[in-house]
Amino acid sequence: MAAKRTRQRLTTEFKRRVRLVLKTEMSGKNKISAQHPKIMDRPSIDSDVSYNWLKKGLLNAETESNILAIQDQCIRTRNYEKHILKPDVEDRCRCCHGPPETVHHLLSASPELAKREYLYRHDQVCKYVH
């Protein structure tokens, strides 16, 4: 009985958080964070499965918050600072001094990070899989 109540509470909390995130993103005020719903609307993406990790409620609040911020591209990159916070800042990547420092660039496109960080991340995943 207690497990059922906990599951219902988590489901209610999940729905509240998703509504809040979508309301914020769909407001159209934030050019950067409005990208996540567009990505999730692609026919190749199953949004129910994509949000399973959030439905299960196994992560602590800080980790969950960080993941949602990364998905919304609301972490403080130079691109975020330049286009959202609007100080007079150069948005070039701090690592490779090339294209704008975006979440996508940092996670998968920086040649400097590819030399060590991507390889390390790859090796850690392989340890888990094998």
Secondary structure as GFF3:
##gff-version 3
##sequence-region A 1 130
A	DSSP	alpha_helix	2	26	.	.	.	ID=ss1
A	DSSP	alpha_helix	35	40	.	.	.	ID=ss2
A	DSSP	alpha_helix	47	50	.	.	.	ID=ss3
A	DSSP	alpha_helix	52	56	.	.	.	ID=ss4
A	DSSP	alpha_helix	61	71	.	.	.	ID=ss5
A	DSSP	alpha_helix	78	80	.	.	.	ID=ss6
A	DSSP	pi_helix	81	85	.	.	.	ID=ss7
A	DSSP	alpha_helix	103	104	.	.	.	ID=ss8
A	DSSP	pi_helix	105	109	.	.	.	ID=ss9
A	DSSP	alpha_helix	111	129	.	.	.	ID=ss10
###
